[in-house]
């Protein structure tokens, strides 16, 4: 298949899938992102804390 045709079909299929996808509220995504990064930060602080006992 010619690369240009393949790319055109890919873009068409991506547009179809995007149109079928259910829209998610942006606020929920923002909250999830902030919560996720907060958990990562807490985990890094716990891992970097000196004097902690190793996990078994």
N, C-alpha and C positions, 0 to 999 in steps of 0.2 A: 504494500500500500504506500502511496506517495506520502511523504512527511506532512505536506500541507493539508492533505485531505484528512490524515489522521488527527492533526491538531484541530482542524475545524470540527470533526466529530467529537473530539474530547471536550471542546468548549460548549458544543451543543448539549452534550450529556451532562456536563457540570451545571449548565443553566437549568436543565430539567430537574436535576436532583435538588438544586437550590430552591427552585419554585415549590417542590413537593415538601421540603423540610418545614417542620413546624417552627414558627418564630418563638424564640425564648425572650422573656423579659430581660432587658439589659441590666436592670438593677439586681436581679438574682445572680446573673453571671458576675457582676462586679462584687457582690457580697461573697460569692464562692471564691473568687480570685483573692480577695483580701484575706479571707479566713485561711485559705491554703497557704499563702505566704506567711501569715502569722504563725501557723503551725510549723512551717519550715524554720522560721526564726527561732522559735522555742526549742525545736529539736537541735538546731545547731548550737544554741547556748548550753543545752544539757550535755551535748557531746563534747564541747570544748571546756566544760567545767573541770578544773584540776581536782584531784583527790577523790574522784568518784570510783566506786567499786566496779570492777568489770562484770558484765552480765554472764550468767552461766548458761 
